[in-house]
Amino acid sequence: MKEREHDDQISQAFQQADCTIAVSSSLAETISSYGYDKPIVIPNLVDENRFSIGEPDSKKIVFFSLCGITKQKGINFLLEAISLWNPSAEYFEFRIGGEGPMLDSYKELADHLNISDRIIWLGAVDREQAPNLFRECHIFVLPSAHESFGIVYVEALASGKPIIATRCGGPEDIVNSDNGLLVDIGDISGLSEAMQVLASNWKDFDPVKIRSDFENRFSRRVVLSQLMEKYKNL
C-alpha cells in the first residue's frame, strides 16, 4: 500500500470514529499533534492471574531485561551503563531475555566492555517462562529509545518488582516514586547511577505496594471495566 493511501485510510478512521483510545498519554499527544481529536487514555492490560510476587532465589542482586533485541530497546545503553558502573560478578548478575537482529552485536559489545562474566543471555522467552523470570529478579531494567506503552514494565510491577525505564513515551504513565526510577534516553551515567541506587535500596520498594498499584491501574479487571464503560456510553 502506498504511504498516501495509508494516510487517507487512517484519516478516514479517525474522522468517522465516535471515540478514539490511546494506550498512553504520550501516544495521545502524538495523535493529537497530527490534527486529530485527542484520544482518551486507557492503558494496555496485564492478566493479574499470570504474575505474582516471588522471592529471588539468587544470592546475587539480579537485574532482568526482556525485549526484542533491536536498537529501539536500548540494550547497548544498558551494557555501557553496566561497564561504567563495573559491579562485581560475585554480587551482581544481569539477565537479558529475548532474540533479535542486534543480539550478536550486543554480545560482542559485552565482550569488548569486559562485562560478559556478569551477563546471562537467556535467548527467546515464551509466555510460560516470563512470570518465573520476573519473580526471580530483584530489579527490572529496560532503557528503551521509544515505547508507546511498555507491557514488560507492567509485568514487572505485577510481580512486585521495582523498575528502571527511560522517558521515552509510555513509561512516564507507568513509573512513579513508589515503583522505580526514570532516566533520560541514552543517558549512560544516569542509567548507571539509577542501577546503583536500586541495587542499594531495592528492599525499600514494597512489593505488596507495587503489586497493589498495578492492580489498581493495569489489571485486567480494571482496564476491561474502563473499556466496557466506554462502549456502553457509545
N, C-alpha and C positions, 0 to 999 in steps of 0.2 A: 504493500500500500504506500502511495506517495505521502510525504510528510504533510502536504497541504490538505489532502483528503482526510488524513488522520486528524488534523487540527479541526477541520469542519465538523467531523463526527463528534469530537469532544465538545466543541462549542454547542452543537445541537443538543447534546445530552444535558449540559449544564443549563441551557436556556429553557428546556422543557421540563426539567426536574421540579417537583414540588418541594423537595428537600435534598440538600447535599450534606454528606457526612465526611469528615476527615478524621484520621486516627491520632492526630497530634495538633497542637496549636501552631507549630511551625509549618506543617503541611497546609493548614487552613489559611495561614498568612500567604503562603506561596500561591495557592489557588486564587485568593483574593487579588493578588498582585497582577494577575492576568485579566482583571476586569470582571470576574465572575462574583456573584454574591458570596460572601464569606460563609463557608460551611460551619455547621455546628461540630463540636469535637466530641466524639465517642471513641475511646481507645480500643485497640485490639485486646482480646481476652486470652487468658491462660486458664486451663481447667484446673481448678484448685484441688481436685482429687488426684491428679497425677504427680504433684510435687508436695514435699513435706520437709519439715525441719529435721536435720540429722547432724550428728556429731562427726567431724572428720576423724578418720582412723589413722592419719599420719602424724608422726611426731614433728614433722616439718610444718612450717607455715605454707599452705598450698594456695597459690593463685591459679584460677581457672579461666580460660577463654574458650569460647565456642563460636565459630563463624565459618562462612565460606572463605577460604584463604585467597582473597583478592586484595587489590590495592586499597579499595574502599574501606576495608575493615581495620587498617592501621596496625597490623601486626609488626611491620617494620618499626613503627614508633615504639611499640611495646618492647621489642628486642633492644633497641637503642637505649631506652629508659632503664631496662634491666642492667645493661652494660654500664651505664652511668652510675647506677647505684652500686653494682657489683656485690650483691649479697652472697653470703657463704652457701655453697652447695650442701653443707652439712645441716643447715637450718631452714633453707628455702627451696621451694620447687614450683615450677611454672608448667602447668599442663595446658596444652593448646590442642583443642579438638577441631577437626574439620579438614576438608580437602579443597583444592582449587589450583588455579594456574600459577600462583606465586609460591606454592609450598616448597618446591626445591630451591628456589631463590632465597627464601627466608631461612631454610636450613643452612644454606651456605653463609648467609649473613650471621647467623648464630655462631657458626664455626669461626668466622672472621673476627667476631667480637669476643671470642673465647668464653662464651657462656653456655655452650652446648651441654655441659655437665649439669646445668640447672633446668634444662628444657626437656619436657616429655611431649613428643608429638604423638597425639592419640589417633590421628587419621580420621576416617569417617565415623561419625557418631550417630546412631539411629535413635528414634524416639524412645525406645525402651531403655537405652543406656543413659540418656541425658539426665533423668531425675537423680540417679545414683551419683553421677559425676558432680552435679550441683551440691548434693548433700555432703560429698566427701571433700569439698574445698572449704577454705576459710574465707576467701575473698574472690569475687568475680570481677574481671577487668577486661574491657574491650574499648580501645581508643579509636573508634571509627572516624572517618572523614565525613561521612554523611549517614544519617538514619532518618527515614520518615517516621519510624516509631522505635523499634528495637525490642523484639519479643524476647530475646535471650536475657535482657536486663530484668524483665518482669518475671521470667522463670527463676532467676536468681533470687528475687525478692520473695517469690512463692516458697523458696527453700530457706528463707530466713537469713540470707547472706548479704553483707554489705557489698556495694558495687562501686567501681570507678569507671566513669564514662566521660565522653567529651561533649562539649557544647556544639553539637552537630545536627540539631533538629529535634528528633523525638526524645532523647534522654532528658531534655530540660523539663519535660512533663512528668518524668519518672523519678528522677533523683532528687532527694531532699536531704536536709541535715541529719535526719534520723536513719537514713539508709545508705549513705555513701558520699562520694565526692565527685565534682565535675572539674575538668581541666579543659584548656583550650585545645583546639585541633592542632596537632603537630608540635605541641609544647613538650619537648622531651624532658626538660628539667622539672616542669610542673608535674608531669606524669610520674617521674621518678620519685619526687617528693611525696606525691599522693600515695604511692605504693608503700613508701616507708612509714608514712603516718598511719595507714591502716594496718600495716604489719605490726606496729607497736600498740595499736589501740583497737584491734578488731573485737576484743572482748567487751568494749564499751558500747557496741552496737547490739541491741537486744534483739535476738532472732524472733522472739514472740511478737514484739512490737513491729518489726519489719514485715512479718507474715500477716499480721492484722491489718497493716496499712495496705498491703497487696490485696487482701480480701475485700477491703472497702472501696478499692479503686479499679482493680483489674481482673477480678474473679469472674468466672462465667456467670454466676448468679447476678452480680451487679451489672455487668455490661449487657447481658441479654435483656435485663429489665429495662435499661435505658433504650435499647433498640426497639423493644416491643412497645414501650410507651410512645416513641416517636411514630411508629407505624400506626398505632391506634389513633393518634391525633390526626394523621393524614386521612 
